[in-house]
């Protein structure tokens, strides 16, 4: 695995380097998580009839939903990530992963960084649970130590796969090696972009809601799609390798939606070869 920042090694950083993930980490109370869920569902009730809103939830919702931007800046989250990546943090994206009750939606075994076109492998995803994430409702599953492998992927575009391309590793994963990353509402897991991870469908009567915040250090560079953007959420950006994102000015404002369209389009061209996600 590529070298990380040279901050003093804590239990979290040592576990992250060894396993490629750490969980659970409590970052807010269950009541705060329920409050964020309420804000999400109010926005869904107001804007969800528009099919484009689903795309917004899966690409840069932090540009148009102020509460998502607020979550991404919470020191309970960024302080943990900074132990690994250093003090200056950008958010590359912050998609929701929502599994509705009793549905077939799943996530296949994959490595995030395979498609992102970053020069560095210094990346941490903070997967924040706004509802409990359990074995029954399809919590994240990791293969410890797999972040040291580089494997090819195939694109299935499977209908029930929550990934943009239905991508999956082109190797057989021993399910017995997987660790179930169960979380309570208000907890998070963190994982490296190369660790194998997946999740099963939600077989319960409630939604499973997670927010996957993609953090990179400010010195990171993009090798594909040089017009990519990122949001500064901690420290300073002295490198200016990404176009700066603008924090939302309100809930789904016209100006913010125009900003979202420009920023999301550039990322789609990298992730999907120009296709919508």
Buried (B, 14 or more C-beta within 10 A) or exposed (E): BEEBBEEEEEEBBEBBBEBBBBBBBEBBEBEBBBBBBEBBBEBBEEBEEEEEBBBBBBBBBBBBBBBBBBBBBBEBBBEBBBBBBBBBBBBBBBBBBBBEEEBBBBBBBBBBBBBBBBEBBBBBBBBBBBBBBBEBBBBBBBBBBBBEBEBEBEBEEBEEBBBBBBBBBEEEBEEEEBBBBBBBBBBBBBBBBBBBBBBBBBBBEEBBBBBBBBBBBBBBBBEEBEBBBBBBBBBEBEEEBBBEBBBBEEBBEEEBBEBBEEBBEBBBBBBBEEEEB
